[in-house]
Amino acid sequence: MSVHSNARAHAADFRWHQGRDDITEHTARTLDLEALYDATGEMLAEHLRAARDDEPVEPDESEVALPSIDDITVWKPPPRPLDLTLSLRSAVIGQDRAVGAVAERVAMSLSGLKLKPERPHGVIMLNGPSGTGKTTLAHQLATAAYGDAEAIIRLDMSEYADAADARMKLIGASRIWKNSTREGLLTTRVAEKPRSVVLLDEFEKAHPDLWQLFLQVFDDGRLTDGWGTEASFAETIIVMTTNLGATAESRTPEDVFPGELLGRLDVNVAFDQLSPETARQIAEKAVSEAVTRVTQQGWYVEVGEDVAQWLAGRHRDTRLGVRGLHREIERLLLAPLIAFDDHRVRVQVRSDGAALTFEPLRGHDDPLEP
């Protein structure tokens, strides 16, 4: 049977199944894939035989066109709450309460259980101290919810403090203005990539007029650009971060944002200060990742079991959070390695606990030596 005859047979079979009520959409897609793959395999075989016999294969435009693989939608089940929680916890340590609240809301919405389908899958505000994992959670949410680390649209809201041009930057200039374009930093990017996490970093620093602009996004899931084109936010997850509520004395989101904005939030959760145990776990993960990275660059670094805990103990400025801890690891663990030309080093905590010791690995101490 020729490739075209085979394609006709599959296409006819597919049309017959399409007309039956008891055949599901998934079955129809499966038959469509089978027709494509079977016919593609026969086409390749026929071309190979023609190449062997030096016989050209002429296409017949009257035959049934095969569907493109790009036109076939592959259905993927939404993540379960437990799977989403574990994925977020792998990146954000010590914030189980916040992670659980976000995972529960997003998993429910991605499963199609939200009351208003036009709304975003989640309107989430993460508040609390700097360097505790708020931005990291948003980035990990893109991977966990959409399977794509690049499915994130990040806006630094401190750049939108000027009411004069903040709105125009987000939605583009009006079409009545001379030389205006329809490029809006928010509307255009959401239209191009509707399945994304929209991260509004340091949301409290934006001009209050912009808070009003977002009300229709949070409630109706849409925003119209300067040219009158509507962008849908129904498939997005909106995450706002703020340092409000960082300490008991500082202002909270309830002190700053209007009630009509707070009332549209699905999740409003505070992140905790890093505890000593959380700092130790973060340090262990960071040291392990650092050793793996330098190993890939030709180093062999043997790190004592108590080094990570010692580094966590040196991190005393809680205002800097994880960023301060990472800075200490670079300064106290990685920077001293520069002095070792042979790239083989053992790192331990000194007996008095006051510093780290670095010594070269040579001879029988070197696991890379035969």
Disulfide bonds with the S-S distance in Angstrom:
none
